Amino acid sequence: MDEMRELYQATILDHNKAPRNFGSLAGADRTARGDNPVCGDKITVHLRMGEDDRVVDVRFEGRGCAISTASASLMTELVKGRTRREIEALFERFHALLTGNPSEEVDAPELGKLAVFSGVREYPVHVK
């Protein structure tokens, strides 16, 4: 468990300090905004989809705590090149991970580095 916490902290710090895919996206054809008034996070995600319903490019912008910035950074890495259907399945798995029982072991290899966010289950205010 200590190893997972260390990985969680290192991943959060790395992606907060140097977020991947941060900034606006020229030619975006999809935009979604997220706002968590409890902690002041405001994130906007921009996507450009291909003809095959696959994410061609993705970027995010906004401001938030280290957890929201790092999760947006990691999410953009994970969804790039995937289809809408694949992304929806990943979202369902990720949401289940965040809202599950904190005492249960996590096995979610399909989530890649996003699995480190299993520790967020202990802090439900950050789940939104």
BELURTA-V145703 format. One record per residue. N is the residue number from 1. PHI is phi in whole degrees, 0 to 359 (* if undefined). D_CENTER is the distance of its C-alpha to the mean C-alpha in Angstrom with 1 decimal. Layout:
n->{N;N}
phi->{PHI;PHI}
d_center->{D_CENTER;D_CENTER}
//
This chain:
n->{1;2;3;4;5;6;7;8;9;10;11;12;13;14;15;16;17;18;19;20;21;22;23;24;25;26;27;28;29;30;31;32;33;34;35;36;37;38;39;40;41;42;43;44;45;46;47;48;49;50;51;52;53;54;55;56;57;58;59;60;61;62;63;64;65;66;67;68;69;70;71;72;73;74;75;76;77;78;79;80;81;82;83;84;85;86;87;88;89;90;91;92;93;94;95;96;97;98;99;100;101;102;103;104;105;106;107;108;109;110;111;112;113;114;115;116;117;118;119;120;121;122;123;124;125;126;127;128}
phi->{*;296;298;294;297;295;297;303;296;295;294;300;298;297;284;284;289;226;297;276;60;271;129;281;229;295;82;297;245;219;219;224;243;232;220;246;295;296;241;86;288;220;233;240;249;243;235;236;262;269;297;270;62;246;290;276;207;210;217;222;213;134;218;181;290;300;293;290;295;294;292;294;299;295;298;297;295;287;274;301;89;265;276;304;298;297;293;298;295;296;300;301;293;294;299;298;298;286;255;284;290;298;273;275;293;250;226;219;298;293;273;56;295;297;298;295;281;302;294;293;306;284;230;304;297;271;290;304}
d_center->{21.5;22.2;20.9;17.5;17.5;18.5;15.8;13.2;15.0;15.6;12.0;10.9;14.1;13.9;10.6;11.9;15.3;14.6;11.3;11.2;11.8;12.5;15.3;16.9;17.5;21.1;21.9;18.7;19.7;16.8;15.2;13.2;13.3;11.7;14.0;14.3;18.0;18.3;16.7;16.9;13.3;13.5;10.9;12.1;10.5;13.4;14.1;17.3;18.2;21.1;24.1;22.9;19.9;17.7;15.1;17.3;15.2;12.1;11.7;10.5;12.8;13.7;14.0;12.7;12.9;11.7;9.1;7.5;8.2;7.0;3.5;4.1;6.3;5.1;3.5;6.8;8.7;8.2;9.3;12.0;15.3;14.4;16.2;15.4;16.7;14.6;11.3;12.8;13.7;10.3;9.1;12.3;12.0;8.7;10.3;13.4;12.2;11.2;14.4;16.7;19.5;18.8;21.9;21.0;20.1;16.8;17.2;14.3;14.9;13.3;9.8;10.9;9.6;6.7;10.0;10.7;8.9;11.9;13.7;12.0;14.3;17.0;15.9;15.3;15.4;11.9;10.6;10.9}
//
